Amino acid sequence: MGRCSDAKQRLMEAVLELIWRGSYGATTIDQICDRAGVRKGSFYYFFDSKADLAVAALDADFKVKRPVFDEIFSPSIPPLERLRNYCEYMFKRQSELKCQCGSVLGCPLFTLGAEVCNQEEKLRAKVEEIMDTHARYIAGAVRDAHALGLFQADDVSAKIRMIGAYIEGLMTQARIRNDVNVLKELLPGIHQLLGISEKAKAA
């Protein structure tokens, strides 16, 4: 196995890669250990189950990514620019992943959550928790744009939910179609859902 100091990290990296490229159900503990270069006995030293490993891996992964989202959605950046930067980041990230593994992977949270929602409660709850945190970033930008008068809406919360569903749908379509260009519709679609004027887009 790898050194004790990095075996746990290797396991977490391996499970994320395997379930993202394939599926949670099809990924076995043996496959995870093989990919991580860790003996099966050592797996059970750190984790009681595959679900426990996946929960820990999602947590650790988001802690790494959170500073990126903090930067993209910094309140010091105009709200429409935050949304544009987010859409550009998502397109760039998915494009890089396709170059690395040959296919569009989409969002691991969406695909994993849909697969395990009726099977693994602790894992479903972790996916929901992280997705809710993602949604708060989007919500902050949308609420700030509304406060600045960049769009009009009687129910801003409804707009935010619509945008979340739209992002989930496009990311899933990109994975199914194996076409990263689907994600070029992210920003135009968000603008349309909000009713952003051409003048506001150019500001």
Order of alpha helices (4+ residues) and beta strands (2+ residues): alpha-alpha-alpha-alpha-alpha-alpha-alpha-alpha-alpha-alpha
